[in-house]
Amino acid sequence: MIKKYLGLAGAIAAVSVSLAACGGTGTEATTEATTEATTVSETTTQETTQTTTASETTTTTQETTSTAPSETTTGESDSGSSDEPVVIDGYEVNVMKIKDGFEEDGDLKFKGDGAQYSYSVKNGVTSHVIESDLDALTVDLQDSDAGRLQDVLFAIGKDSAGKTVLRAYKNIGPAGDTAAYACLDYSADQPFEAGDMAQLLTDGYVTFTAK
């Protein structure tokens, strides 16, 4: 009888050990599966984050690219000279450069802050006619003066409004009894030197070509 019970107890113990062994194996398998699932989830999350970062970088690059040409276009422009030459009294007058601070105000006319100047041509006249014109101008002006600056004849003074006025002539025609003269008329609220304005008759500022 005692042997029968001992045999039964041994069988129960063997079953318990077997169940314990099977239960342990299931728990470890579940843990490993959970760990792998978590790893896959984390990896997927990281890939999504990297994709989002790349998208933001692309957007920033596009915004920079579209902005750059607009800023470049906003740059300052250089006016320089008059667009088209003007033909006057048999001569083509081409303004090569406009004096700093001035802008075009009509054909061969330019204006600035309290100042203005213009070009004209007198063709088929004698030097005596030019000198007489300058002499008459000095009579009309106050504090007037007349003279020659290299190849330029001029008269300068103040008019009745207090402006300083300059008229200058430069021979541009062929030698002979009569010739053509380029004329510069300049006036300004502030005093200036005749020599400073006579440069406006040089080729750097204007050219006169017989047609």
QUIGISUL-V296343 format. One record per helix or strand. SS is the DSSP state (A for helix, B for strand). FROM is the first residue (numbers start at 0). LEN is the number of residues. If there is no record, write none. Layout:
SS:FROM:LEN
SS:FROM:LEN
This chain:
A:1:72
B:85:3
B:90:5
B:102:2
B:108:4
B:114:11
A:126:14
B:141:8
B:151:7
B:163:8
B:178:10
A:193:8
B:205:5
